[in-house]
């Protein structure tokens, strides 16, 4: 079982919604992929989650964990998840706002490619791959020599793991093994979430390079512009955006 | 057969790439959907087309016509289309730059929802539905009374068809019927492409309102930010973004 991004999901204290078909997916024998999306309520939220769901619907055996940051889940998003046909868990959690939220925003901005499933599904411990448009570069990538990651081309390579949150997956067993140590995650400052998280459980030597030895871009860290809205027409039906 | 957006595809004078499996799709008996995407080469092109392809892969019997504006198709995009499994036609065409390009850029920025297929596939002549974030509004929409479109909530309702290019589909038979008249399409000024196009072949009375009588948002006209890129690291492998 593989995870894109870890959040502290043990401590949810709010509404929790599970997809109706979780049971169906248990018997398949390919490893389950968990994707964690930390989202937040805003104008483009449903557009962004629809786009992600389009990609995730193409991936077999994926479980989507969607987390709202401010203690409140939305019926609008719940309906979207229900109708997507994707196995999901949806809940809200009070958080220390900056770190988890920043991580979540970044993750949700990423364009997931179904090809990614081929890259991350069979992760033994930690796998990594290039991500376009992250770290204010055309791409950040592990540099691979003879099948091993030897260094990184990335923002701030003084970080032990200079990897964007969309650029790695871990086998979920790693989480169980190191679980108590992960409780300290919340105090990281911006840009250090990934490295602090990974430093607790992995070494650079553990990295399995993916995407043809890190020679292919399969993930883009794009951002959606906030829409410009000039005026509100009160003489129209209220539609849920 | 239904079309999202018409372009002057008869006059292509450049490379033309067809998907290998066009023949396979002929025998199905549900109406074929054509989607025309006018794209252009830039940093986020593959990210955007990947996202669109994720949505289109979920739609049965869709034919994707992808047009480059400047006389040059790209191997990068051709590979993307080939590996998507979607039936496609890919070609480049010299165009009068502004109108067709603007129309194309707008279209490609739109988040397509597979639910849209249910809305547009059985279009008799012209169907329309709400689009979020277009016309500098939260949404533009036809206003429906007793199953008929009576007016619009949109930018510049002095236009006969104040509809975003992502907000309508026509039955492709309309194109054959009025074909000679469509040759004048290129001189429209910005914001008038849709109305000038539709005025040549349809009346407002023809509009079949979709998306539950225009009460649901299934399409969002979002824009992707141009990535900020600070520096080029020359000491890394060159990856195709």
Interface residues (C-beta under 8 A of the other chain):
Chain A: X43 X44 X46 X47 X50 X51 X54 X55 X57 X58 X83 X111 X112 X113 X114 X130 X132 X133 X136 X137 X138 X139 X141 X143 X153 X214 X215 X216 X217 X220 X222 X223 X224 X225 X227 X228 X229 X230 X231 X232 X233 X235 X236 X237 X239 X240 X241
Chain B: X43 X44 X46 X47 X50 X51 X54 X55 X57 X58 X111 X112 X113 X114 X115 X130 X132 X133 X136 X137 X138 X139 X141 X143 X153 X214 X215 X216 X217 X220 X222 X223 X224 X225 X227 X228 X229 X230 X231 X232 X233 X235 X236 X237 X239 X240 X241
